[in-house]
Amino acid sequence: MPCLMKKRKPKIIVVDQIVSQLNERYNSASGAATD
């Protein structure tokens, strides 16, 4: 975790990755529900 504290940008990148993963799951889930 100290690495994230030293660099602030990588922390944002990690958040972006998590958000993108959640979006993919939501899209796939909503798509299955729509079908």
Z-matrix of the N, CA and C atoms (Angstrom, degrees):
N
C 1 1.463
C 2 1.526 1 112.65
N 3 1.343 2 118.76 1 -34.16
C 4 1.478 3 121.00 2 179.05
C 5 1.524 4 111.60 3 -52.72
N 6 1.330 5 116.74 4 -33.11
C 7 1.464 6 119.80 5 -179.84
C 8 1.530 7 109.83 6 -60.57
N 9 1.330 8 115.89 7 -41.29
C 10 1.463 9 119.63 8 -179.79
C 11 1.518 10 110.35 9 -66.11
N 12 1.338 11 115.98 10 -34.16
C 13 1.461 12 119.67 11 -179.24
C 14 1.522 13 110.24 12 -67.47
N 15 1.350 14 116.04 13 -36.49
C 16 1.472 15 119.61 14 -179.91
C 17 1.527 16 110.15 15 -67.85
N 18 1.324 17 115.37 16 -46.95
C 19 1.466 18 119.65 17 -179.12
C 20 1.521 19 109.32 18 -106.52
N 21 1.303 20 116.46 19 125.56
C 22 1.464 21 120.10 20 -177.44
C 23 1.525 22 111.56 21 -85.39
N 24 1.327 23 116.94 22 -35.82
C 25 1.466 24 120.36 23 -176.59
C 26 1.535 25 112.61 24 -62.30
N 27 1.345 26 118.90 25 -47.02
C 28 1.470 27 119.90 26 179.47
C 29 1.522 28 111.93 27 -53.09
N 30 1.327 29 116.42 28 -34.24
C 31 1.467 30 119.73 29 179.29
C 32 1.525 31 109.72 30 -62.06
N 33 1.317 32 116.23 31 -40.69
C 34 1.463 33 120.66 32 179.05
C 35 1.526 34 109.82 33 -65.89
N 36 1.339 35 115.90 34 -38.73
C 37 1.466 36 120.29 35 179.34
C 38 1.524 37 109.85 36 -61.02
N 39 1.318 38 116.40 37 -42.31
C 40 1.469 39 120.58 38 179.53
C 41 1.521 40 109.88 39 -60.83
N 42 1.319 41 116.02 40 -42.74
C 43 1.471 42 120.32 41 178.78
C 44 1.523 43 109.70 42 -62.03
N 45 1.327 44 116.49 43 -42.06
C 46 1.468 45 120.16 44 179.58
C 47 1.525 46 110.29 45 -60.54
N 48 1.347 47 115.90 46 -41.95
C 49 1.463 48 119.55 47 -179.72
C 50 1.520 49 110.50 48 -62.48
N 51 1.333 50 116.27 49 -43.64
C 52 1.468 51 120.47 50 -179.86
C 53 1.521 52 110.15 51 -63.31
N 54 1.325 53 116.08 52 -44.32
C 55 1.469 54 120.31 53 -179.72
C 56 1.525 55 110.20 54 -62.39
N 57 1.323 56 116.76 55 -42.48
C 58 1.462 57 120.49 56 -179.54
C 59 1.526 58 110.29 57 -63.55
N 60 1.339 59 116.47 58 -40.79
C 61 1.463 60 120.03 59 178.98
C 62 1.525 61 110.22 60 -63.30
N 63 1.336 62 116.15 61 -43.76
C 64 1.466 63 120.17 62 179.51
C 65 1.523 64 109.67 63 -62.88
N 66 1.323 65 116.96 64 -40.33
C 67 1.466 66 121.00 65 -179.98
C 68 1.526 67 110.02 66 -63.12
N 69 1.341 68 116.69 67 -42.17
C 70 1.462 69 120.06 68 179.80
C 71 1.524 70 110.09 69 -62.90
N 72 1.327 71 116.50 70 -44.27
C 73 1.474 72 120.10 71 179.80
C 74 1.523 73 109.81 72 -63.41
N 75 1.327 74 116.23 73 -43.17
C 76 1.469 75 120.50 74 -179.13
C 77 1.527 76 110.00 75 -63.55
N 78 1.341 77 116.17 76 -43.89
C 79 1.462 78 120.27 77 -179.01
C 80 1.527 79 110.16 78 -62.86
N 81 1.330 80 117.12 79 -45.16
C 82 1.465 81 120.80 80 -178.95
C 83 1.526 82 109.75 81 -65.94
N 84 1.329 83 116.79 82 -40.25
C 85 1.467 84 121.24 83 -179.15
C 86 1.526 85 109.83 84 -66.35
N 87 1.323 86 116.89 85 -45.87
C 88 1.463 87 121.06 86 -178.83
C 89 1.532 88 109.37 87 -66.89
N 90 1.323 89 116.50 88 -36.86
C 91 1.460 90 120.57 89 179.00
C 92 1.523 91 110.43 90 -63.74
N 93 1.335 92 116.85 91 -43.23
C 94 1.464 93 120.99 92 179.20
C 95 1.526 94 109.57 93 -65.11
N 96 1.322 95 116.60 94 -39.27
C 97 1.467 96 121.16 95 -179.24
C 98 1.531 97 109.37 96 -66.95
N 99 1.342 98 116.28 97 -37.64
C 100 1.465 99 120.25 98 -179.70
C 101 1.527 100 109.96 99 -66.56
N 102 1.321 101 116.71 100 -41.66
C 103 1.459 102 120.67 101 178.78
C 104 1.529 103 108.70 102 -69.32
